[in-house]
């Protein structure tokens, strides 16, 4: 399953900083592609951690994101 979250990448010195401010998740890389991949990994880890702790619905509601398809995705793939 794929879904889109707002994110941006900016160059800061020798690093590319990637950010999803909506969920307050950030990462970095030596290249733009690496920063984007690292952010995707960080977001997946963050969302999985929220699901496992039972806080995913709260986090998504606070970010004003659609809950149904994300919750169904986690339940199908983890149960």
C-alpha positions in Angstrom: 0.0 0.0 0.0 1.2 3.5 -0.8 0.0 6.8 0.5 1.4 10.3 0.3 2.4 12.6 3.1 3.7 16.1 2.7 7.5 16.2 2.9 10.3 18.5 1.9 14.0 18.1 1.4 16.5 21.0 1.8 20.2 21.2 1.6 22.1 22.3 4.7 25.8 22.4 4.4 27.0 19.0 3.1 23.7 17.3 4.1 20.2 17.0 2.7 17.6 17.3 5.5 14.2 15.6 4.8 11.2 16.5 6.9 7.6 15.5 7.3 6.5 18.3 9.5 2.9 17.1 9.7 4.1 14.1 11.8 7.3 15.8 13.2 9.5 13.1 11.6 12.9 14.1 10.1 15.9 12.5 8.6 19.0 13.3 6.5 21.4 11.9 3.9 24.4 12.8 1.8 22.2 13.0 -1.3 18.7 14.0 -1.9 17.7 10.5 -2.8 19.3 9.1 0.4 17.5 11.7 2.5 14.2 10.8 0.9 14.7 7.1 1.4 15.8 7.7 5.0 12.7 9.7 5.7 10.4 7.0 4.2 12.1 4.5 6.5 11.8 6.8 9.5 8.1 7.4 8.8 7.4 3.6 8.4 9.2 3.0 11.7 7.3 5.8 13.4 3.9 4.7 12.2 4.6 1.0 13.0 5.7 2.0 16.5 2.5 4.1 17.0 0.4 1.1 15.9 2.2 -1.3 18.3 1.7 1.2 21.2 -1.9 1.7 20.3 -1.4 5.4 19.6 -1.7 5.4 15.8 -5.3 6.6 15.7 -4.5 9.5 18.0 -1.4 10.5 16.0 -3.3 10.4 12.7 -6.3 12.3 14.1 -4.0 15.0 15.5 -2.4 15.3 12.0 -5.9 15.3 10.4 -5.1 12.3 8.2 -7.5 9.7 6.9 -7.6 6.9 9.5 -9.5 4.1 7.8 -7.1 3.0 5.0 -4.0 3.3 7.2 -5.5 1.3 10.1 -6.7 -1.3 7.7 -3.2 -1.6 6.1 -1.5 -2.1 9.5 -4.1 -4.6 10.6 -3.9 -6.7 7.4 -0.1 -6.7 7.4 0.6 -7.3 11.1 -2.1 -9.6 12.3 
